[in-house]
Amino acid sequence: MKKNPQGSVLGPKLFSIYTSELNEVVCADNVKLLVYADDPYVNCAADNSDELTLLVQRTMKKQKEWLTELGMVKNTSKTEIKGCH
C-alpha cells in the first residue's frame, strides 16, 4: 500500500472539523481567515504600520488562547509574518 507523503487522506477534513471555530475567533474588521486544506492563513490590513502591528499582535494573541483551550500549540517553525509594501 502506497502511503501519502503529506499525511492521511482524512487529515484536511479532520483539521477542518477540529478548527471550525477559528474563523469566529480571529476574524474581525480588517482580519480575514483563508484556509487551504490544513493550512490557515490570516490576512490583516491597516492604514499604517503601528495599527497593523497592534492588529497582528491582538489576532495572534486570540489565536494562541484558542489553541491553548484546545490543547494545541502553534508550530513556530511554520509561522510567518509577511508584509507587502
N, C-alpha and C positions, 0 to 999 in steps of 0.2 A: 504494500500500500504506500503510495507516494504521500509524503507529508507536505503541508502548505508551509513554506518558509516564513510567511508573515504571521502565522498563528492559526487558530481554528477558524473554520468557516462561520461558526456562530459568534466569534469574538466581537465583530462590529455590532451585531444585533443585541448581544448581551450588554455591551458597553452602552448602547443607546437606551436600553431599558433602565439600566442602573443609574445612568446620569441624566435622565429625562428632566429632572428639576433644574439642571444647571442653567438653562435658558432663563428661568424665572429668577435665579439667584444673581446672575451677573448683568442681565440686560437692564438698561435704563436709557435715559436720554443720552445720545451720542455713544452708546455702548451696544454693540451687536455681537451675537454669537453665531459663528459659522462652524458647521461640523461636517467633516468628510470622513466617512467610515468611523474609525475610533480616534480621530484627531480633531479636538476642538480648537478653534481659533477665535480669539476675542479681538474685535476691532474697536478702538476708541478714537474719538475725534474731539478736538477742542480748538478754540480760537488762537491760543498761544501755548508756548511750551510749559509755562507754570501751571496752567489749567490742565493740560494734558498729563503732566506728571502727577498731579493730585488725583485725577480721574483714574489713571492706571494703578496708582497705589491703592485707592479705595476699591477698585474692581478686584485686584489681586488679593486684598485682604478678605473680601467677601468670598472669593473662590477658595482660599485656604481654610476659612472657617467651615465652609460647606464640606470640603474634602475631609476635614478633621471629624466632623459629625458622622461621616460615612465610614470612618476608619481607613481612609485612603491618604496617600501623600502625593505631592506633586513631584514629578521626575524633573529635577532641576537641570539635568544634563540635556533635556529636550525642550526646556523653556527658553524662549527667545523674546526679546523686546526689539521690534523693528520700527523705525520711523521713516517717514518719507519727507522729502524736502521740496 
